[in-house]
């Protein structure tokens, strides 16, 4: 099985300056637990997860106007869509 077989299609994204309120609504509407955060030139600069929302937004009582860059996980690993899922799992260990 390849990554493309299990990934959200199309991948859901936001930008560094996207307000948390907009990002969290997008996650709800698209029924996804992550948004890839696009930095300059459309490159992935981080990831926003539902865990980030719980631990850095709700627990710290941040405003919905807070930009994503303030709470995202800044480092995200990416792989091509044709990568085998087993290879990805091994990289996550």
N, C-alpha and C positions, 0 to 999 in steps of 0.2 A: 504494500500500500504506500502511496506517495502523499506528501504533504498536501498537494492540491485536492486530494480526495477527502480530507477532513477539515480544511481551512474554511473560514468564513469567506463567502464569495459575494460581491467583491470585498476585499479587505476594508475594514472601516478605519478611517483616519481622522485626525484633527491636526491643528497647528499649535505651535508653542504658545501663541497668544490667545487661543480659544478659551473662553471662560468655562469654568467647571460646570456651571448650570447647563450650558449648551451641550457639553461633552457627555454629561451623565444622562441627559434626555436622549441623546443619540444612542447611547448604549442600551437604554431601555427600549427605544423604538426598534432598534435593529436586533434586539435580544442577543447581545454579545457581551462578553466580560472584559474585553480589551479594545483599546484603540491605539493604533500605531500613531505616534506623534511625529509629524513631518517638520523637519528643520529647514534650513536654507537649501535651495535648489531641489526641494522635494525628497531629500534623503531622510531616512528614518533616524530621528535624533533621540528617541526614547519610546516608552510605552506607558499608557495609562491603563491600570487594571482596576477591577472592582475592589481589590484589596487596597490599592492606593486610596481609593475613595473612602473606604472604611477607616484606615489607619491615619491618613494624613488630612482628611477633609472633615469627616464626621467627628472623629475623636478630638481634633484640634479646633473644631467649630469655625471652619473657614467659610467665607462668603462664596456664593455662587458666581461672583464676579472675579474671583481669584483666577489668574491665568494658569493653564495646565503646567507650564514650565516650573511652577512653584511646588507641585506635588507629584509629578510623574516619576517613574523609575527611569533615570537618565540613560541607562545602558540597555540596549535591546539587541539580542542576537537575531540575525536574519539568515534564512536559507532560501535557495531557489525552490520554487513550487514542485519541481520534479525530484526533490530529495526524498529518499526513502524514510519513512517514519521511524524505523528502527535506528537509523543513523542519528536522527534528531534525539531520540531517547538516550542514546549512548552519550551524546554531547551534553545532555542535561545532568548526567550523573556527577 
